[in-house]
């Protein structure tokens, strides 16, 4: 009997990663363009906290799927890498904002 590889169909993790990246980049650019306006800072920090929580929940979900679906591990690993790639970018934004 031939095993058919069925790709991991979940798209929410990629949408979440791209969405949080775009919004955090826009907030970062708005903060830089507005010459360190505190209103942008007040809006950005709750978003950053919410983003961390939601991305952490998605990471736990993907890690659980990674353990329970051995045939789809490659697809899930790619989604985890895309999700986790936001961490160094956000850290870079944080370093720039704290140096300004």
N, C-alpha and C positions, 0 to 999 in steps of 0.2 A: 504494500500500500504506500502511495506517495504522499509525503507531507507537504502541504501547501503553506508557504510563508505568508501570513496575513499581517500587513503592516499595522503598527500601533496607531489607531485612528484619532487619538485625542489631539485637538488643536488648541485647546484653551491655554496650555502652558506656553506655547509660542506666542499666542496673542497677548497673554499677560506679560511676558518678558519684553516684547516689542512695545506694548502700550506703556509700561512703566518706564522703559528707556526713553521713549519720546517725551512723555510728560516731565520726567526729571530733567531731561536736556532742555526743554522749553523753560522750565522754572529756573534752571541754572543760567541760561542765556538772559532771561528777563532780569534776574538778580544782577548780573554783570552789566547789562545795558542800562538798568535803572540806577546805576551807581550806588549799589548796596542799600537799596530801599528796604527798610525794615518790614514793610507790609508784605513784600514778596517772601522775605525770610519767615514771617509768621505763617504764611500759607504753605511754604515748602516743607517745614519741619513736620507738621502733622501728616502731610502726604508721604514723606519719607518713612515715617513710622508705620503708617498704614501699608505702604508698599512692602516694607520688610516683613510684616506679619503675613500678608497675603502670599508673598513669594515663598515664605517659609512653609506655609500650609501646602502650597503646590509642590514644593520640593519633597516634603514628607509623603505626599500622595504619589509622586513619581517614584520615589525610593521604594515604597511599598509595592507598586506595580512592577518595578524592576526585579524585586525578589520573587514575586509570584508568577511572573510571565517570562520564563526562561527563553522562549523562542523569539520574543520581541525585545530582548535586552538591548540590542544595538540601536533600535529606534528610540527606545526610552532613554538610553544614555545620551544620545544626541540632544534630546529635549532637555535633559538635566544640564548638560553643558551650556546650552543656550540660556537657560534660566539663571545659572550661576554666573554667567559672563557679565551680568549687571553689577556684580559686587565690586570688581576692580574699577569699573567706570564710575560708579557712585562714590567710591572711596577717593578717586581722583578729583571729582567735583568737590567733595568735602574738603580735601586739602587745599584746593584753590580758594574756596570761600573763606576758610579759616586764615589763610595768608593775606587776604585782602584787607 
